[in-house]
Amino acid sequence: MILFQKIVNQKVNSITADELLQLAKQNQLSINPAQAVQIVKVIKGKNVNIFNENERRKLLASIAAITSTATAQQVDLLFKQFVK
């Protein structure tokens, strides 16, 4: 299980805006290209463990601060798909 978590975290921490948009589309989430770019700027380099609820909440708070609460909720739904 730890290997799976490392792979998912590595992918999340190195995601591109295009990949984020594609994942959002696959999961019927509404994230526009400008929001995707802003979200990726927040995520890159943070090395966040999305399986850790506290770290995920801090990241989502950062995303909400630069985009909106609704966008952060959309990203949280996407993250929850990974942690299931």
C-alpha positions in Angstrom: 0.0 0.0 0.0 2.8 2.4 0.8 4.2 2.0 -2.7 0.8 2.9 -4.2 0.7 6.0 -2.0 4.2 7.1 -3.0 3.3 6.7 -6.7 0.0 8.7 -6.3 1.7 11.4 -4.3 4.6 11.7 -6.8 2.0 12.1 -9.6 0.0 14.7 -7.7 3.1 16.7 -6.8 4.3 16.7 -10.4 1.0 17.1 -12.3 0.7 19.6 -15.2 -2.2 21.9 -15.8 -3.2 19.8 -18.9 -3.1 16.6 -16.9 -5.2 18.2 -14.2 -7.8 19.4 -16.7 -7.9 15.9 -18.2 -8.4 14.3 -14.8 -11.1 16.8 -14.0 -12.9 16.1 -17.3 -12.7 12.3 -16.7 -14.3 12.8 -13.3 -16.9 15.3 -14.5 -15.4 18.2 -12.4 -15.5 21.8 -13.6 -12.0 23.3 -13.5 -11.1 25.8 -16.2 -7.6 26.2 -17.7 -6.8 29.3 -15.7 -7.7 27.6 -12.5 -5.7 24.5 -13.4 -2.6 26.7 -13.9 -3.1 28.3 -10.5 -3.7 25.0 -8.8 -0.6 23.5 -10.3 1.5 26.4 -9.1 0.3 25.7 -5.6 0.9 22.0 -5.8 4.3 21.9 -7.5 7.2 21.7 -5.1 5.1 21.2 -2.0 5.6 17.4 -1.7 2.2 17.0 -0.1 0.9 13.6 1.0 -2.7 13.6 -0.1 -3.3 10.5 2.0 -2.7 12.6 5.1 -5.9 14.5 5.8 -4.1 17.5 7.6 -1.7 18.0 4.7 -4.5 17.7 2.2 -6.6 20.3 4.1 -3.7 22.8 4.2 -3.1 22.3 0.4 -6.8 22.8 -0.2 -6.8 26.0 1.9 -4.0 27.3 -0.2 -5.9 26.5 -3.4 -9.0 28.1 -2.0 -7.0 31.3 -1.2 -5.9 31.8 -4.8 -8.9 30.4 -6.7 -12.1 29.9 -4.8 -13.7 27.6 -2.2 -15.7 25.9 -4.9 -12.6 25.2 -6.9 -10.9 23.8 -3.9 -13.9 21.5 -3.3 -13.6 20.3 -6.9 -9.9 19.5 -6.3 -10.8 17.7 -3.1 -13.3 15.5 -4.9 -10.5 14.7 -7.4 -8.1 13.8 -4.6 -10.7 11.7 -2.9 -10.8 9.6 -6.1 -7.1 8.8 -5.5 -7.3 8.0 -1.8 -10.1 5.5 -2.1 
